[in-house]
Amino acid sequence: MEPDNVTTETRFILSGLTHHRKEQILLFVVFFIIYLLTVLGNLLIIVLVWIDTQLHTPMYFFLTHLAGMEILYVTSSSPQLLSHLMAGNGIISVTRCMVQGGSALCMGSAECLLLGVMAYDRYLAICNPLRYASAMDSKQQYLLASSCWVIGCLFSMVNVVCISRHPFCGPNRINHFVCELQFLLDLACGDIKHTKIILNSLATFIVLIPFTIILCSYTCILCSVFQMHSAASWGKAFSTCGSHIIVVTLFYGTIISIYILPQSNTISDRDKQIAVLYVVITPLLNPIIYTLRNKDVHRAVVKVLKR
């Protein structure tokens, strides 16, 4: 039973990236430009796929969902970050912190699952081209994409509910610039051991299952590619999968660095620097990676400009 004189915290203080006012203003300008470019870049992908009928394929269907997730993910964190940089402080209520952390976790989990679906899609297209059309019909596409959204939201809701059961009565200062539910749990009072076990088990499921699908899919793709005798077939296969491999490497590289590699109980400046990569930079890189060497997207852009 908790003592009567325990005070429950109603707000957190995010330490942010810097305390120097000039640096805060500079970061505000840089992050605001990156945020606009990220939203516009991902919106461009969605609009191009919607307008150009030649892009109405499963690969681009999943790409539009990835772009939508990136927009929602960066919007769950960047406006709050920009607000704190402009205000010069990181004061945020517990409720807002929970909502922001839960929204980011929802989109991040859904993206993790969708990357596995996209790898499976590439496996079917390259290794089983004859049954690809039937295995990836419109019904199957919607089922796979909606499953990613629903499971991501459910995973986030479970995290928020489990963490909100614990009161926050200790330190309220977080050495970070965004709210992450994993770090919030460490500030909760009482016994959090069982909550950590539950949430870590669910997180392992969310991360490892799509990662296993990705590894298996690309192992099969490589085996299939090595059996091809045409250089053109090699080039087509690698150009189709290259962008996805780069995005997967960026996504899982940051996850492993933050959540899997051994770390101390406190959030270090290294953790915040890596967080800048996946909160601000990676959502901007994804549309660039998928469009930079993609001839289909280049052709769609030219067609839209001619109109």
Salt bridges, closest charged atoms under 4 A:
ASP52 OD2 - ARG299 NH1 2.97
ASP52 OD1 - LYS303 NZ 3.38
ASP121 OD2 - ARG122 NH2 2.84
GLU180 OE2 - HIS176 NE2 3.75
ASP186 OD1 - LYS196 NZ 2.79
ASP191 OD2 - HIS194 ND1 3.98
ASP269 OD1 - LYS272 NZ 3.76
ASP271 OD1 - ARG270 NH1 2.84
